[in-house]
Amino acid sequence: MALTPRPGPGPLPPVPGPERDNLRGAAWLMADMGLNIWALAIVKAMGADFPAIQIVFIRALTGLVLLSPFLWRGRATLRTAQPGLHLVRVLLSATAIVTSFFAIARLPLALFTAVSFTRPLIMLAMAALILREVVRPRHWLAGLVGLVGVIIAVQPGEMAMNAGLWALMVTILAGTGAVIVTRRMRAESSLVMMLAYTGGIAAVTALPAAWVWQAPGQMWPVLLLIGAFAQAAQYCFLRAHFWGDAGVLAPLGYASLVLSTAVGYVFFDEIPTLQLAIGSAIIIAATLSVARR
């Protein structure tokens, strides 16, 4: 009988699950972006009147209430073999959300979105180096072209480094790390992922939120709406990264610049500049080149 040779060092084993479907993943990602932009627009409209961590806690608590019927129905399946990854994901996500809420109240919506576009390029590199996913040369090229568009759009020479921009940098790093951890947990059910994410963020932000708590008064319905939008977006996000490849989803995220610019113009009188229009055109071209088979 012939002996089977021992395999040498190679790429990480594939994550369990069905074959990737990038079209389906892209559709879920678009839904996620739309819901998140509306949630951020509400946070921005509220200004800096409430501490960011208080808004994050109320958002997470609202999501937990919305999840409760599904948790009860699927309680027999609520188990995980990856508690450590869940904890890392919760800590990174909580950091990213708190700093993003702090930043959005202090930056124009289009600028916030445009600077966030350094995240997809970081995610492409991390997916290739850590997850050892195949990122095709045209995806790298699209990411670089999109980054050039972002630089043109935000005119970095004219940006003053304020607290909002520093917070946004932390958001980008922590958020990218959370995405990478999420992609290593593809075998987990969406219900377990959402419970760990929502319940974990509510737990880690509860005490800090109580320390800086301000009475919401008549703003309770608005704060609850943020939670509802965010919870729906979280489900869409999980579905997107369950189905889609990182090399496709990362550049596709540039499309949110168009959505955020429109919301900023209509609701916050933020008039887009010519540089933003040119940068947006470059970004859209890069996105379309990736979406095309």
C-alpha positions in Angstrom: 0.0 0.0 0.0 1.4 3.4 -0.9 1.9 5.8 1.9 0.3 9.2 1.7 2.9 11.9 2.1 2.5 14.4 4.9 1.4 17.8 3.6 3.9 20.5 4.1 3.2 24.1 5.3 0.5 25.7 3.3 -2.4 28.2 3.5 -4.8 28.1 6.3 -7.6 25.5 5.9 -10.8 26.8 4.3 -13.4 28.1 6.6 -16.5 25.8 6.6 -19.6 26.9 4.7 -21.1 27.0 1.2 -19.2 28.4 -1.8 -18.9 32.2 -1.9 -21.5 34.1 -3.8 -20.1 37.6 -4.4 -23.3 39.0 -6.0 -25.3 38.0 -3.0 -22.6 39.3 -0.7 -22.6 42.7 -2.5 -26.4 43.0 -2.2 -26.2 42.4 1.6 -23.3 44.9 1.9 -25.3 47.6 0.1 -28.2 47.1 2.6 -25.7 47.3 5.4 -24.2 50.6 4.2 -27.6 52.2 3.7 -28.8 51.4 7.2 -25.6 52.5 8.8 -25.6 55.8 7.0 -29.1 56.6 8.2 -28.0 55.6 11.8 -25.0 57.9 11.6 -27.1 60.7 10.1 -29.3 60.5 13.2 -26.3 60.6 15.5 -24.9 63.6 13.6 -28.2 65.4 13.8 -28.1 65.0 17.6 -24.7 66.7 17.6 -22.5 66.3 20.6 -25.3 66.7 23.1 -25.0 63.1 24.3 -21.8 61.2 25.2 -20.9 58.8 22.4 -20.7 55.8 24.8 -24.2 56.5 26.1 -25.6 56.3 22.5 -23.7 53.1 21.9 -25.1 51.5 25.0 -28.6 52.5 24.2 -28.1 51.2 20.6 -26.8 47.8 21.9 -29.6 47.5 24.5 -32.2 48.2 21.8 -30.7 45.6 19.5 -30.8 43.1 22.3 -34.5 43.7 22.9 -35.2 43.3 19.2 -33.2 40.0 19.1 -35.0 38.5 22.2 -37.8 36.7 20.3 -35.3 35.1 17.9 -33.0 34.2 20.8 -35.8 32.5 22.7 -36.9 30.6 19.6 -33.4 29.4 18.8 -32.2 29.0 22.4 -31.3 25.4 21.9 -28.7 26.3 19.3 -27.0 29.2 21.2 -23.6 27.7 21.7 -20.1 28.5 20.5 -16.7 26.9 20.4 -14.9 30.3 19.9 -15.5 32.4 23.0 -12.1 34.1 22.7 -12.8 35.3 19.2 -16.2 36.6 20.2 -14.5 38.6 23.0 -11.9 40.1 20.7 -14.6 41.0 18.2 -16.8 42.7 20.8 -13.9 44.8 22.2 -12.7 45.9 18.8 -16.3 46.6 17.7 -17.2 48.6 20.8 -14.1 50.7 20.3 -14.9 51.3 16.7 -18.5 52.3 17.3 -17.8 54.7 20.2 -15.0 56.5 18.4 -17.1 56.6 15.2 -20.0 58.2 17.0 -17.6 60.7 18.6 -16.2 61.5 15.2 -19.4 61.8 13.2 -20.7 64.6 15.5 -17.5 66.6 14.7 -16.9 66.0 11.0 -18.9 66.5 7.7 -20.6 63.3 6.8 -18.9 63.0 3.4 -15.5 63.7 4.9 -16.2 61.0 7.6 -17.1 58.5 4.9 -14.2 59.4 2.6 -11.5 59.1 5.2 -13.0 55.8 6.3 -12.1 54.5 2.8 -8.6 53.8 4.0 -10.2 50.8 5.8 -11.0 48.7 2.7 -7.4 48.9 1.5 -6.2 47.8 5.0 -8.7 45.0 4.9 -7.5 43.8 1.5 -3.9 43.5 2.9 -5.1 41.8 6.2 -7.3 39.3 4.3 -4.3 38.3 2.2 -1.7 38.2 5.0 -3.8 36.8 7.9 -6.7 34.9 6.2 -4.5 34.0 3.2 -7.5 34.7 0.9 -6.8 35.1 -2.8 -6.8 38.8 -3.6 -6.5 39.2 -7.4 -4.2 41.9 -8.9 -7.2 43.7 -10.3 -8.6 44.0 -6.8 -5.4 45.5 -5.5 -5.4 47.9 -8.4 -9.0 48.9 -7.7 -8.2 49.5 -4.1 -5.3 51.7 -4.9 -7.3 53.7 -7.5 -10.1 54.1 -5.0 -7.6 55.4 -2.4 -6.3 58.0 -5.0 -9.9 59.1 -5.4 -10.3 59.5 -1.6 -7.2 61.6 -1.4 -8.5 63.9 -4.2 -11.9 64.1 -2.5 -10.9 65.0 1.0 -8.0 67.4 0.0 -5.7 66.2 2.9 -3.6 69.4 2.7 -6.6 71.4 3.9 -7.7 69.1 6.7 -7.0 70.2 10.2 -6.3 67.3 12.6 -8.9 67.7 15.2 -10.3 65.3 17.8 -12.9 64.0 15.4 -10.2 62.9 12.8 -8.1 61.2 15.5 -11.2 59.3 16.7 -11.9 58.3 13.1 -8.4 56.9 12.7 -9.0 54.7 15.8 -12.3 53.7 14.2 -10.6 52.6 11.0 -8.0 50.4 12.8 -10.4 48.8 15.3 -13.2 48.3 12.7 -10.8 46.6 10.3 -9.6 44.3 13.0 -13.2 43.4 13.9 -14.0 42.5 10.2 -11.0 40.2 10.1 -12.0 38.4 13.2 -15.6 38.1 11.9 -14.3 36.5 8.7 -12.5 33.8 10.8 -15.9 33.0 12.5 -17.8 32.1 9.4 -18.8 28.7 10.8 -20.8 30.5 13.6 -24.5 31.0 13.1 -25.8 34.5 12.5 -27.9 34.3 15.7 -24.9 33.5 17.9 -22.8 36.2 16.2 -25.5 38.8 16.7 -26.1 37.8 20.3 -22.4 37.9 21.2 -21.9 41.2 19.4 -25.0 43.0 20.7 -25.0 41.6 24.3 -21.2 42.0 24.5 -21.2 45.7 23.5 -24.1 46.4 25.9 -22.1 44.7 28.7 -18.8 46.5 28.1 -20.3 49.9 27.7 -22.9 49.7 30.6 -20.7 51.1 33.4 -18.9 53.8 31.3 -22.3 54.9 30.0 -23.8 55.1 33.5 -20.8 57.2 34.6 -21.5 59.9 32.0 -25.3 59.4 31.6 -27.4 62.4 30.5 -31.2 62.1 30.7 -32.5 61.7 27.1 -35.9 63.3 27.8 -37.9 63.5 24.5 -35.0 62.1 22.5 -35.7 58.5 23.6 -37.5 57.5 20.3 -34.6 58.9 18.2 -32.1 56.9 20.3 -34.1 53.8 19.9 -34.3 54.3 16.2 -30.5 54.3 16.0 -30.5 50.9 17.7 -33.1 49.5 15.3 -31.2 50.6 12.2 -27.9 49.4 13.6 -29.2 46.0 14.5 -30.6 45.5 11.1 -27.3 46.7 9.5 -25.4 44.2 11.7 -27.4 41.3 10.2 -26.8 42.5 6.7 -23.1 42.9 7.5 -22.8 39.3 8.7 -24.6 38.0 5.6 -22.4 40.1 3.3 -19.2 38.6 4.8 -20.6 35.1 4.9 -21.2 35.2 1.1 -18.7 37.6 -0.4 -14.9 37.5 -0.8 -12.9 40.3 1.0 -11.4 41.3 -2.4 -14.8 42.1 -3.7 -16.5 43.5 -0.7 -13.7 45.9 0.3 -13.7 48.1 -2.8 -17.5 47.9 -3.1 -17.7 49.8 0.2 -16.6 53.0 -1.7 -20.2 53.2 -2.9 -21.2 54.5 0.5 -19.5 57.8 -0.4 -22.3 58.6 -2.8 -25.0 57.8 -0.2 -23.4 59.8 2.5 -22.7 62.8 0.2 -26.4 62.8 -0.8 -27.6 62.6 2.9 -25.1 65.4 3.9 -26.3 67.7 1.1 -30.1 67.2 1.7 -30.2 67.1 5.5 -27.1 69.0 6.7 -26.5 71.6 3.9 -23.0 70.1 3.2 -22.3 71.2 -0.4 -19.9 68.8 -2.2 -16.9 70.4 -3.7 -15.5 69.8 -7.2 -12.6 67.8 -5.7 -15.1 65.6 -4.0 -17.0 65.0 -7.2 -13.8 64.1 -9.1 -12.7 61.8 -6.3 -16.1 60.2 -6.2 -16.0 59.5 -9.9 -12.7 57.8 -9.5 -14.0 55.7 -6.6 -17.1 54.6 -8.5 -15.0 53.6 -11.5 -12.8 51.5 -9.2 -15.9 49.9 -7.6 -17.5 49.0 -10.9 -14.3 47.5 -12.2 -14.4 45.1 -9.2 -18.1 44.3 -9.5 -17.7 43.3 -13.1 -16.8 39.6 -13.6 
